[in-house]
Amino acid sequence: MRSKAFSIQSTALAVSLLALAGCGGVGGFDVDLRGGAGGFDTSDAARNAIADRPQPDTRGVVSYPGYQVAIARRGDTIDSVATRIGTDPVTLARYNAIPQNTPLRDGEIIALPERVAEPGTGTLAGGNVDVATIAGAAIDRADGGPGLPPGDQPTRHRVSSGETAFSIARLYG
């Protein structure tokens, strides 16, 4: 009797797995499942969720128009990131709610509480420099067009008590 029950169970399991495997080729299936029930379709947002972020500078700082973030490297702590970018480690730790000596993962994003200076790109020339000549040449080369368009800036949201992931997602569509 036991072997007959085992045989029926294993046959049912095999048929179920075969039927499930046959569903893999269904085109256009939205795993999100909210679009088909009269809700909103988020499949495009899910496909585009990971946009290319700007490349960090040599210190690991990525600058957006409204704020800056630092990208942690392997073996970094809040102290080492703060030293690398030239900011106060206590303020940086408090702003990110991370203890100063906590090891950070490679690529982890650390929000900066205030803007840090951009790194210099050139060397200073020695001797007498005629600023009027340099400025005049730069003005002559300028085309008078608009500057660079602002880059895409990820939206930041400060979570309040009682908010859920669902309620925050509804705020931003």
VENGIKA-V446352 format. One record per helix or strand of 3 or more residues. SS is the DSSP state (h for helix, s for strand). FROM is the first residue (numbers start at 1). TO is the last residue. If there is no record, write none. Layout:
ss | from | to
SS | FROM | TO
SS | FROM | TO
This chain:
ss | from | to
h | 2 | 25
h | 35 | 37
h | 43 | 47
s | 61 | 63
s | 68 | 71
h | 78 | 85
h | 89 | 96
s | 109 | 111
h | 131 | 141
h | 165 | 172
